[in-house]
Amino acid sequence: MRNTVCYFFSFLVEAIILWQYSSHLFSSKRTPWKKLSILCILYFILFFVSLSEFIWLNVALYFLLNFIFLVTQYDLNYYSGLFHSSILTAVMAMSELIVYGITKRFTPHFLDNDREFYHFLVFAVFSKLIFFAVIYVLMHLMQRPKKNTGQYDKSVFLFIYIPLTSIFIMFIFISISESVPLSSSLDWMIAVGAVFLLAANLLVFGINQYNQKKNMEFTEMQLLLQQESDSAQYYEMLRLQNENQRILIHDIKKHLQSIDMLNDQKEHDKIGTYIRQLILSSDLKECSRLCDHEMLNSILCRYMRQCTDSHITFHADIRSRTMDFIADNDLTSLFCNLLDNAIAAAGIVPDSFVEINTSKHEKTSFVIITVINSCRKNPFSGKGRQLSTDKTDKIRHGFGLKSIHKTISKYHGNMQMYYNDDTLTFHTIITLKQQEL
């Protein structure tokens, strides 16, 4: 009966580890409740067969049922299912053999005394901690960065410190049980403590996975809100432009009458000036398409409207498909912060301008982003050539630049900035390495 409890506990932990492994790496094609039901059925079968204590049958069935679970509940082909099921089976067997070898080497009588249940439970916890630690490393090594989340955060490997520390503590438990005769109550406390230690490991990583999922959902929600805000401003700008064009068309008869009057008076110079004013009117300018990237086009149109309202000349030359490899959230952070800084600096200069260009070096994977804007004075100050600011809120100064640096480092790029005293212009040159889509 007591061994049955240990078997049940072992398969419960293995089912939890399989759930985390598969959910972390693969796209599901079933609802969570259906997956959970299938997982419970398969592992109950495995549990009841294991009571026969026929080792090779248990291993083969473990491999087969994991394979069935992976290929039926996730978007995996048979070859991938066989591969991952083999990994799980090999690591599970390896973890138990490692613990068995350690106990036989350092505590040869650990499993050969009258208190076998407590020691067998400690043995099970020890082996599952190693199983969990190895699987955790493997699932993060095999995980591919998702397209809209940028590069993968390697700081998750710091979490491996937790199971490694727990494994060391388990080894101490086993050594104490072997070296010092313990009462039944102390054996029971060590066994329960080992179970709690394993549960704490699973709980910490489960909470971490949950927080990562929520952070991703929050980021996606923020991105959707930003897209909606940009789209709303973009379409509002188009509405105002169309309205101004209709007003101009409505007044065209009056303009023609004025030109006709000037023509009767032989005022040819005034006629030429009048026509140029009409041609150069912002109401006749098309601004619906600045580039072929929808998100970036909305951002650029919004900032072009800001420049127009602030009497700043705005020019954008975005070469086709140069920005497709950048995730929308990174694109928003990078270009919005660059243009915010450029417009803020150019807004206090007469006849100012902002110019932004993107291009790709031929036969290379490098994309160049160049921003040139008018700037009244050199913003670099001090021995460290730090950027200064004219903003009243000094505390918040620098967060935009930090966000730019963070995005650039994510795409393995670099940034150079300099000030041209002759032309009173500030130059920003960013090089990014284009990633495969």
C-alpha positions in Angstrom: 0.0 0.0 0.0 2.8 2.4 0.9 4.7 1.7 -2.3 1.5 2.3 -4.2 1.4 5.8 -2.7 5.0 6.4 -3.8 4.2 5.2 -7.3 1.1 7.5 -7.5 3.2 10.4 -6.2 5.9 9.8 -8.8 3.5 9.6 -11.8 1.7 12.7 -10.6 5.0 14.7 -10.6 5.9 13.2 -14.0 2.5 14.3 -15.4 3.0 17.8 -14.1 6.5 18.0 -15.7 5.1 16.7 -19.0 2.4 19.3 -18.9 4.9 22.1 -18.4 7.3 20.7 -21.0 4.6 20.4 -23.8 2.8 23.6 -23.0 6.0 25.6 -23.1 7.3 24.2 -26.4 4.3 23.3 -28.6 1.1 24.9 -29.9 -2.0 23.2 -28.5 -4.9 22.0 -30.6 -7.2 21.1 -27.7 -8.7 23.0 -24.8 -6.9 22.9 -21.5 -9.7 20.7 -19.9 -9.6 18.2 -22.8 -5.8 18.0 -22.5 -6.0 17.5 -18.7 -8.6 14.8 -19.1 -6.5 12.9 -21.6 -3.4 13.3 -19.5 -5.1 11.9 -16.4 -6.5 8.9 -18.3 -3.1 8.0 -19.8 -1.2 8.4 -16.5 -3.8 6.4 -14.6 -3.2 3.6 -17.1 0.5 4.0 -16.6 0.0 3.9 -12.8 -2.0 0.7 -12.7 0.4 -1.1 -15.1 3.4 0.0 -12.9 1.9 -1.9 -9.9 3.1 -5.1 -11.7 6.7 -3.8 -11.1 7.8 -5.0 -14.6 10.4 -2.4 -15.4 10.8 -2.8 -19.1 7.0 -2.8 -19.6 6.7 0.4 -17.6 9.4 2.1 -19.6 7.9 1.1 -22.9 4.4 2.2 -21.8 5.8 5.5 -20.5 7.3 6.2 -23.9 4.1 5.1 -25.8 1.6 7.1 -23.7 3.8 10.3 -23.8 3.9 9.9 -27.6 0.1 9.5 -27.8 -0.4 12.6 -25.6 2.0 14.8 -27.6 0.7 13.9 -31.1 -3.0 14.0 -30.2 -3.0 17.2 -28.1 -0.4 19.4 -29.8 0.5 20.4 -33.4 3.3 17.8 -33.7 4.0 15.3 -36.5 4.9 11.8 -35.6 8.6 12.2 -36.0 8.6 15.2 -33.6 6.4 13.2 -31.2 8.8 10.3 -31.2 11.8 12.6 -30.6 10.3 14.4 -27.6 8.8 11.2 -26.1 12.3 9.6 -26.4 13.9 12.6 -24.6 11.3 12.5 -21.8 11.8 8.7 -21.3 15.6 8.9 -21.5 15.8 11.8 -18.9 13.3 10.1 -16.6 15.3 6.8 -16.6 18.6 8.6 -16.3 17.4 10.6 -13.3 16.3 7.4 -11.4 19.6 5.6 -12.3 21.6 8.6 -11.1 19.9 8.7 -7.8 20.1 4.9 -7.5 23.9 5.1 -8.2 24.4 7.9 -5.7 22.5 6.1 -2.9 24.4 2.8 -3.6 27.7 4.6 -3.6 27.3 6.9 -0.6 24.5 5.2 1.4 24.4 1.5 0.4 21.8 0.6 3.1 19.5 3.5 2.5 16.8 1.4 0.7 17.5 -1.9 2.6 16.0 -1.2 6.1 12.7 -1.4 7.8 11.7 2.2 7.1 11.7 1.6 3.4 8.5 3.7 2.7 10.0 6.9 4.0 13.3 6.3 2.2 11.6 5.3 -1.0 9.6 8.5 -0.9 12.8 10.5 -0.4 14.3 8.5 -3.3 11.4 9.4 -5.5 11.6 13.1 -4.7 15.3 13.1 -5.3 15.0 11.5 -8.7 12.1 13.8 -9.8 14.0 16.9 -8.8 16.8 15.8 -11.2 14.2 14.9 -13.8 12.6 18.3 -13.4 16.0 20.2 -13.5 17.1 18.5 -16.7 13.8 19.0 -18.4 13.6 22.6 -17.5 17.0 23.3 -19.1 16.1 21.3 -22.2 12.8 23.0 -22.8 14.4 26.4 -22.6 17.2 25.4 -24.9 14.8 24.0 -27.4 12.4 26.9 -27.3 12.4 29.2 -30.3 11.9 32.9 -29.9 8.5 33.9 -31.1 8.2 36.4 -33.9 6.4 39.2 -32.0 8.3 39.0 -28.8 11.8 39.6 -30.1 14.8 37.8 -28.7 14.6 35.2 -26.0 15.4 36.2 -22.4 18.2 34.0 -21.1 17.8 35.1 -17.5 15.3 32.2 -17.0 18.4 29.9 -16.7 19.1 31.5 -13.3 16.0 29.6 -12.0 18.0 26.4 -12.4 19.7 27.4 -9.1 16.5 26.4 -7.3 16.3 22.7 -8.3 20.1 22.3 -8.0 19.9 23.6 -4.4 17.0 21.3 -3.7 19.0 18.3 -5.1 21.9 19.2 -2.7 19.5 19.4 0.2 18.0 16.0 -0.8 21.5 14.5 -0.8 22.0 15.9 2.7 18.7 14.3 3.8 19.8 10.9 2.5 23.2 11.2 4.1 21.7 12.0 7.5 19.2 9.1 7.3 22.1 6.7 6.5 24.6 8.0 9.0 22.4 8.7 12.1 19.6 6.4 13.4 16.4 8.4 13.3 13.1 7.8 14.9 10.0 7.0 12.9 8.7 10.6 13.4 11.9 12.1 12.1 11.8 9.8 9.1 8.3 10.9 8.5 9.2 14.6 8.8 12.2 14.2 6.3 9.9 12.5 3.8 7.2 15.1 4.1 9.8 17.9 3.9 11.2 16.3 0.7 7.7 16.3 -0.8 7.2 20.0 0.2 10.6 20.8 -1.4 9.6 19.3 -4.7 6.2 20.9 -4.6 7.9 24.3 -3.9 10.0 23.8 -7.0 7.0 23.0 -9.2 5.1 25.9 -7.7 7.8 28.4 -8.3 8.2 27.4 -12.0 4.5 27.2 -12.5 4.1 30.8 -11.1 7.0 31.9 -13.3 5.3 30.4 -16.4 2.0 32.0 -15.4 3.7 35.4 -15.0 5.4 35.1 -18.3 2.1 34.4 -20.0 0.4 37.3 -18.3 3.3 39.6 -19.2 3.0 38.5 -22.8 -0.7 39.1 -22.8 -0.2 42.5 -21.3 2.4 43.4 -23.9 0.1 42.3 -26.7 -2.7 44.4 -25.2 -0.5 47.5 -24.9 0.5 46.9 -28.5 -3.1 46.6 -29.7 -4.0 49.8 -27.8 -1.0 51.6 -29.4 -2.1 50.3 -32.8 -5.7 51.5 -32.2 -4.5 54.9 -31.1 -2.2 55.3 -34.1 -4.9 54.1 -36.5 -7.5 56.5 -34.9 -5.1 59.4 -35.3 -4.2 58.3 -38.7 -7.8 58.1 -40.0 -8.6 61.3 -38.2 -5.8 62.9 -40.1 -7.1 61.5 -43.4 -10.6 62.8 -42.5 -9.3 66.3 -41.9 -7.2 66.1 -45.1 -10.2 65.1 -47.2 -12.3 67.8 -45.6 -9.7 70.4 -46.4 -9.5 69.2 -49.9 -13.3 69.4 -50.3 -13.1 73.0 -49.0 -10.4 73.8 -51.5 -12.4 72.3 -54.3 -15.4 74.2 -53.2 -13.4 77.4 -53.3 -11.6 76.6 -56.6 -14.1 78.8 -58.5 -13.2 81.8 -56.3 -9.5 81.0 -56.9 -10.0 80.9 -60.6 -11.8 84.2 -60.5 -8.9 85.8 -58.6 -6.4 84.4 -61.1 -8.6 85.7 -64.0 -8.7 89.1 -62.4 -4.9 89.1 -62.0 -4.6 88.0 -65.6 -6.7 91.0 -66.8 -4.4 93.3 -64.9 -1.4 91.6 -66.5 0.0 90.7 -63.1 1.9 87.6 -64.3 4.3 87.4 -61.4 1.4 87.5 -58.9 -0.4 84.8 -60.9 2.7 82.5 -60.7 3.0 83.1 -56.9 -0.7 82.5 -56.4 -0.6 79.2 -58.4 2.5 78.0 -56.5 0.8 78.7 -53.2 -2.1 76.5 -54.3 0.1 73.7 -55.5 2.2 73.7 -52.3 -0.8 73.8 -50.0 -0.8 71.0 -47.5 -4.4 70.4 -48.4 -3.3 69.0 -51.7 -0.5 66.8 -50.4 -1.0 63.0 -50.2 0.2 61.5 -47.0 -1.7 58.2 -46.8 1.3 56.1 -47.8 4.8 56.9 -46.6 6.0 53.3 -46.5 4.7 49.8 -47.2 4.7 48.7 -43.5 1.2 49.4 -42.1 2.2 50.0 -38.5 5.2 52.1 -39.3 3.1 54.0 -41.9 0.6 55.0 -39.2 3.4 56.1 -36.9 5.1 58.2 -39.5 1.8 59.8 -40.7 1.1 60.8 -37.1 4.4 62.4 -36.6 4.2 64.1 -40.0 1.0 65.7 -38.9 2.8 66.9 -35.7 5.6 68.4 -37.8 3.1 70.1 -40.0 1.3 71.7 -37.1 4.6 72.8 -35.6 5.9 74.2 -39.0 8.7 71.6 -39.2 9.6 70.1 -42.6 9.3 66.3 -42.4 10.8 63.9 -44.9 10.7 60.1 -44.7 12.4 57.6 -47.1 11.6 54.1 -45.9 12.8 51.5 -48.3 10.5 48.6 -49.0 10.5 45.6 -46.6 13.5 46.9 -44.6 11.5 46.9 -41.3 9.5 43.7 -41.7 11.8 41.7 -39.3 11.1 44.0 -36.3 8.2 43.2 -34.0 5.5 45.8 -33.9 6.0 46.6 -30.2 9.8 47.1 -30.8 9.0 49.2 -33.9 6.7 51.5 -31.9 9.3 51.9 -29.1 12.2 52.6 -31.5 10.6 55.0 -34.0 8.3 56.8 -31.5 11.2 57.6 -29.2 13.5 58.6 -32.0 10.9 61.0 -33.6 9.8 62.4 -30.2 13.4 63.4 -29.5 13.9 64.7 -33.0 10.7 66.8 -33.0 11.4 68.1 -29.5 14.9 69.4 -30.6 13.7 70.7 -34.0 10.7 72.5 -32.6 12.7 75.4 -31.2 14.7 76.1 -34.4 13.4 78.4 -37.2 13.0 76.6 -40.6 13.7 73.3 -38.9 13.4 69.8 -40.4 13.3 66.2 -39.4 14.5 63.5 -41.9 14.3 59.8 -41.4 15.6 57.1 -43.7 16.0 53.3 -43.7 18.1 51.2 -46.1 19.6 47.8 -46.4 23.2 47.0 -47.4 23.3 44.8 -50.4 24.3 41.2 -49.9 24.3 41.7 -46.1 21.8 41.3 -43.3 22.3 44.8 -41.9 19.7 47.5 -42.0 20.6 51.2 -41.5 18.2 53.7 -39.8 19.3 57.4 -40.1 17.6 60.3 -38.3 18.7 63.9 -39.0 17.0 66.8 -37.3 17.6 70.5 -36.7 19.1 71.3 -33.3 19.9 74.7 -31.9 22.9 73.7 -29.8 25.2 70.8 -29.1 23.3 68.4 -26.7 26.4 66.6 -25.6 27.9 67.9 -22.4 30.5 67.0 -19.8 33.5 64.8 -20.0 31.5 61.6 -20.6 29.7 63.3 -23.6 26.3 62.7 -22.0 23.2 64.0 -23.7 21.6 66.9 -21.9 18.0 68.0 -22.1 15.9 71.2 -22.0 12.9 69.4 -20.6 11.5 70.6 -17.3 11.0 67.1 -15.9 14.7 66.1 -15.4 13.7 62.9 -13.4 12.0 61.3 -16.4 14.8 62.3 -18.8 16.6 59.5 -20.5 13.9 56.8 -20.4 13.3 57.2 -24.2 17.0 56.8 -24.9 17.1 53.7 -22.7 14.2 52.2 -24.5 16.0 52.9 -27.8 19.1 51.2 -26.6 17.1 48.2 -25.3 15.5 47.7 -28.7 18.8 48.0 -30.5 20.5 45.5 -28.3 17.6 43.1 -28.8 18.4 43.1 -32.6 22.2 42.9 -32.1 22.7 46.4 -33.4 24.5 49.6 -32.4 23.9 53.3 -32.5 26.1 56.3 -33.2 25.1 59.9 -32.5 26.9 63.2 -33.3 26.3 66.9 -33.7 27.3 68.9 -36.7 28.1 72.5 -35.6 28.3 73.8 -39.2 24.7 72.8 -40.2 23.3 72.8 -36.6 22.0 69.3 -37.1 21.9 66.2 -34.8 22.6 62.9 -36.5 21.5 59.4 -35.3 22.7 56.3 -37.1 21.4 52.9 -36.1 22.6 49.6 -37.5 20.4 46.5 -36.9 21.0 42.9 -37.9 18.1 41.6 -39.9 16.7 38.4 -38.4 15.1 35.6 -40.4 11.3 35.8 -40.4 
